[in-house]
Amino acid sequence: MADHVPVTKAVVPAAGLGTRFLPATKATPKEMLPIVDKPAIQYVVEEAVSAGLDDILLITGRGKRPIEDHFDRAYELEEALRAKEDPERLHSVRESAELADVHYVRQGEPKGLGHAVHCARRHVGDEPFAVLLGDDLIDERDALLQRMLEVRETYGGSVVALMEVEPEQVSLYGCAAIEPTDEDDVVRVTDLVEKPVPGEAPSRWIIIGRYVCDPAVFDVLEKTPPGRGGEIQLTDALLTLAKRDRSEGGPVHGVLFRGRRYDTGNKLDYLRTVVQFAADRPELADEFLPWLREFVAKHDEAGR
């Protein structure tokens, strides 16, 4: 049993084509699009590291070499910054290469999130592991992943992050049917539906891009047929585990997350995220927020 094995590894799927951001993503991975001055994927890796996971596996594909370069040393750039006596930027360049022990495996062909996670099997082995999706950024002030690791330690099995949304949004996500436990922020997951038909969702609690998986998920994924969209869905495998007891790799619990989540999966939400992150930066906010207020006021006035 993997119940009492500590979680030290994180899997970050990064093989998507990023078609929503074309033409910007024609030659640049969507994961490398900046949130102010740092690529989105670095925030995700930093979140894993802050939760104690310093062994990171990135699931990549063709055209993702810039991600590998970002987490590698850039000796010529470092030397140039050293010669310019610019220690602040030198530190920022080195930081990404020193964050964690980063590994890579290619997915080959995009067959869904479940297939991407299964590609991690050789690296992860028979250990529990976390999965962090790059489209979801969790505010560093909200220790969601740390809480999920605590729940895994207590209950075993797998853990998903759940967030309540308006009814009209539920059909855009995987949705969970839940039962309460003795803890206010922890529920037992009894059913999972990927992008339910509007009006037929089991709840308003959707799965966001954070998972802690029991290694039993690999055997289940191997036997999971393609589901919605012709892809192998991680939610289908987790539903199988939700019906098992602890001795067989189950059950599945959910952490009810009521904190700050930033979506970078589409253009509008990406722009919102950039503005929110800029407004939270003390060195930018003093000038940025007055400009933003003035811009909005002028925009409103012009529209009257």
N, C-alpha and C positions, 0 to 999 in steps of 0.2 A: 504493500500500500504506500501511496505517496502522500498520505495525510500529513505527516509530520516533517516532511522535507521542506525546508525554507524556499521561498520563491526568490530566485536571483536573476532570472532571465526574462527579457522582454522582447516580444516580436512586434515589429512595426511594418505592416504591409505598405509598400511604396511602389507598386508596379503599374498603377493606373495610368491611362493615357492623358488624362486632364483635358478632355475635349471641350469642357465648358469654358476653358480659358484660352482657347485658340484665338489668335495666332501666337500669343505669348508663350504657350507651352509647346510650340512646334519644335523648339530646340532647347527649351529649359524645362526640367521636370516641375510639375505643379507644386511638389513638395518644397521646391526651392524659391517659390514666390515669397518676397519679403513681407513680414509684418513689421513695419517701420524699417528696422535695419538688421533684422535677423530672419533667416528663412524659417518657414512654419515648422519644418521637421525638427529644427534644433530645439524649439520649445517642447516638442513631444519627448525627445530624448532627455532633455533636462528634467522633465516631469518624472520619467522613469528613474533617473539617477537620484532625484530627491527622495524617492520612495525606497531607496536602497537597492535598486536593480541596476547593476553596473555592467551586465553582459547583455548587449543589445544586438539582435539580429534584424537586419533590414531585408525585407523581401522586395527585390528590385526586378527590373526588366530592361529591355533595350532602351537606350537613350537616357539611362539614369546615372551615367558615369559622374556628372557633376555632384551628385549626392556623395559618392565615395570621395571625390576630391575635397568636398567641404569638410568631411570628418578626418581628413589626412593633414599632415604637415605641409605648409607652403613655404619652403625654405627661402626661395628668392624674394617673396613678398616680405617675409619676416626680416630678412637682411636689409631690405630697402627701408622698412619702418625703423629698424634699429639705427641705420645710418642717419635717418631724419630725426632721431631722438624723439620718437613718438610712442612712448610706453603704453599709453591707453589703447591705441589701435593695435599695437603689437599683442597686447594681452587678449583683445577680442578675437584676433586671428588665431592665436594659439588655443584659446579656450575650447573651441569646438573639437580640436584634435585630442584634447586631454580629458574630455568629459567622461568617457567610458571605453570599455573594450568592445569595439563595434565590428560586427561580422556581416557578411553579405551572402545571399543566395538568390539565384534568378528563378522567377516563377515559370518562365518559358512561354506559356500562353495564358491569357487571362480567363480563368474558369471560375472566378468568384472568390469571395473572402474565405470560404471554407477551404478551397484548394490552396490559397495563399498560406493559410495557417498550417495546412498539412505539409507544405514545403519546408516547414521548420522542424519536422520530426527528427531528422538526423542530428541537428544541432541541440535541440532541447532534450532529447532522450526521454527517460522515464521520470521526468520532474514536472511539477506544476510550473506554469509560466503565465506572464501577463501578455495581453494583446492591446496595443494602443493604435488607434486609427488616426492618421495625420490630419483628417478634415476637422476633427474635434480638438479644440484647445481648451484645457481646463485651467482656470485662473490659479496661479501658484499659491494664492492665499487659501485655496480650498483643497485640502489634502484628500481628495477622492480616492486615488489609487492606494494610498496608505490605509484608508479605511477598508477598502476591498480586501487587502491582504490580511487585515485583522479578522474580517468575516470568514475568509477562507480558513484561517488558522482555527477558528472556533467551530465552524460547521462542516469543514471539508468540502469536497466536490468542487464545483465551479461557481463563480460569482460574476454577475453582470451589473453594469451601472444603469439605473433607470431614472428617467426624468419625465415629469408630468407636462403634457402639452395640451393645447386646445383641441377639441374633437376633430376639427377640419384638418389638422396636421398629422393625425395618427397614421393615416394611410400612406404617408411618405416614409415610414420607418418600420422596423421590427417592433412588435408590441407584445407585452407580457400580461398573462393572467396571474394574479398574485394572491397569496394568503398571508396574513400577519404572523409575526413571531413575537417573542417577548421584548424585542428591541424595536423602538419607534422607527428607526431608519433601515431596518432589515426585514425583507419579506421572503417567503418561499415562492419560487416560480413554479406554476403548475402547467402553463401552456405558453407557447411562443408562436406568433403568427407574423410572417414576413410581409410587410406592406398590406395590411388587411383591407378588404373592401370597405369604403366609407359606410359607417353605420353598423358594421359587424365586428368592430374591434372589441377584444375582451376587457380593455381598460384604456385609460388615457396615459398610461406609463409606457414610454418608448425606451428602447435600448439605445444608449449613446455609445460612442466608440471606445469603451474601456471594458475589458474582460480579464478575469483571472481564471485560467482553465486547468482542470485536472488533466494529466497526461492520457487518461482514458479517451479523451476526445479524438486522439489520432486514429485509434482503431475504428471509432464510429465514423469519422470523416472518410475513411477508406471505403466504407460500405454505403455512404450516403449518395443517393442518385442526385443528378441535377434537379434543382427545384425551380422556384420562380425566376424567370429570365434565362432559363437554361444554364444557370450557374449552380455550383455547389455552395449551399448556404450554411454558414456557421450556426445560424439559429436553428436549422433542422437538426444538426448534431447535438446542440445543447438541449433541444427538446427531448431527444432520446435519453440524455443523461439526467434530465429533470425527473424522469420516471423511475430512476434507479435509486438504490440506497447507497449509503456511504461505502460499503464494501465493494461496490461495483463501479466506483467512479462518480456516483451522484452524491447528493442531489444538486440542484442549482438554486442559489439564493440571489436576491437582488439588493443592492444598496440604493435607497431612495435619495437621489442627489438633488438638493435645492440650492446649489451654489451657482457660480458664474461659469458658463460654458460659451465658447465662441466658435461659431461654425464658419469654416473657410471653404466649404464645398461648392459654393456658387458665387457669382460676381457680386451680387448685392450684399450677401452676408460677409464676404471677404472685405468689402469696403467698410462695412460697419465695424468689423474686427480691427482693421487698421486704425480707424478713428478712435475706437475705444482704447486701444493700446497706446496710441499717441497721447491721448488725454490723461492717461495714467503715468506718463513719464514726466517727472518734475522738471527736467531740463528742457522739455518741449512745451509743456502745458501752459506756462506763463505767456508765451507768445501765440501758441496754436489756438487755444480756446477763445481769446478775444477775436482773432481773425475769423474763426469758425462762426462765432455769433454774428459778426458783421456780415460775413458772406451769406448766412441764412437770412438775415434781415433784408439785405439787398435783393436776394432771390425772391423772398416773399413780396417785397414791394414791387418788383418788376412784374410779378405774376398777377397783380391786382388789376 
